[in-house]
Amino acid sequence: MLFSDLQFILNEAKIVGNLPKKKIKYISDHSKNVDVNTLLVINQNKNFKLSYLKEAISKNLHTIITNVFLKKCSLNQIIVKDLDSAISILIKIRQPALPKVSVAITGTNGKTSVSWYLAQICKINGIPNKLTGTLGYFVDLKKHKDSVLTTPSNLDLCQFSNESKKNKFCFITEASSHGLHQGRFKNFKIDIAAITNLSHDHLDYHKNFRSYSQSKLLLFTKILNNKGVAIINARLKNYKTFKNKIKERKIKMITFGAEDVYFYKNNYLYLYIFGKKYILKKLKLINNIQKENLECAIACALAINISINKIINCLHKLKSAPGRFEIIKFRKKNSKIIIDYAHTPDALENILKTFSYDNFKPSLVFGCGGNRDRRKRIKMGIVAKKYSNRVYITDDNPRYENPKTIRESIKKYCSKGVIISDRRKAIHKAILKLDVNDVLIIAGKGHEKYQLIKNKKIEFNDYKIAKNFIK
């Protein structure tokens, strides 16, 4: 599709300027992702700032599509009344081929791990796949680009998932509560929908847990196809609510954690699938978090119609997602340092409990993000105090908030916590204080390789800092 074609495709549009006979390589609604071959979408209803436009022009942008005429603008302008409809038309013409199957995974914790496990199961079994989520955009697990949002905008979602010709890919995406609530899956075909769990998160946005839960439920009540498959965790506190809503739509359901797919350990590790027992001699599950995420991924793989034998034969080959339960062995003290993304009270409690036994408790380095749900800080402080040995309270993406205020609000509910504002120094101090056969958990950032301080994105990598310090 050429820029010059748009005047014929969108025949009711007003054209200002001369559209070039050049191929449109990308349609973007973000000023950072543009060049001379990009069509930039500017929606007056979404607070698009003129500073963003200046940034785009500096990258040789020459054409925009918008629902408002921009005065004193030298760019070619395609002005339409219904911008969403116009973009939908262009995507359908440029990339009409939908994914072979599409999977959306929601939940407070575990979305990234489940999607990563599922993408590996697909790849090992020769199924081409695309994946998008917190870690970025991937094609057959090779990174395509970084992501800004857990769930991309509707425009990016469609462009990444669809193809211009035959589409051979299984498309896997994380579905955040923000993405579901803001309609990023509008007119998007989802064949398999899964939920990992539900606990306290994003209440700064959703205001209360009921609203947060309702946003997650949208994936099953509004977005999942009528002939799709719902994957539900039997451990959900509101499991019956989800189950009843799905039954109302007469949608096929697979329950993991009980009934259809679940692990059981006696002398050996067993996997039950639809009532049949399979022994797993090669697979070693480290904790309950890993077990639940793997159960969910297996249920999704079954819904994709991957055979049970193929799934079982590849389970021992699967690796954790980057920044999820990454283990560094500190041989000098025969200890372990765990890097994990745990940034919710529930996730933090789960990983601390994993390494708690008899009278032993792991040590912890953590903080809470700025300009986010402040109620989490209370709960995470309580969890840290209860399940940790030594606690080091530090900074974790303070953004525009005073980091001292964040640290002190955690300390108020975790009296044993030692405040060390510099995260690097906190990590070093925690490692120095490790005993023989000890465990240190560095939580909150996981795969992130930066600190967000005001408007700056400063390079910072928990894994790299810990690894270099013990050399």
LINNORGI-V90225 format. One record per helix or strand. SS is the DSSP state (A for helix, B for strand). FROM is the first residue (numbers start at 1). TO is the last residue. If there is no record, write none. Layout:
# LINNORGI-V90225
SS	FROM	TO
SS	FROM	TO
This chain:
# LINNORGI-V90225
B	2	2
A	3	9
B	14	16
B	23	23
B	26	28
B	38	42
A	44	46
A	50	57
B	63	66
B	76	79
A	83	94
B	97	97
B	101	106
A	111	124
B	129	133
B	136	139
B	142	145
A	154	161
B	163	163
B	170	174
A	177	181
B	190	195
A	203	206
A	209	223
B	224	233
A	239	248
B	252	256
B	258	258
B	261	265
B	269	273
B	276	280
A	288	303
A	308	317
B	326	330
A	331	333
B	335	340
A	345	354
B	357	357
B	360	360
B	363	366
A	375	387
B	391	393
B	399	399
A	403	411
B	417	419
A	423	432
B	439	443
B	450	453
B	456	459
A	462	469
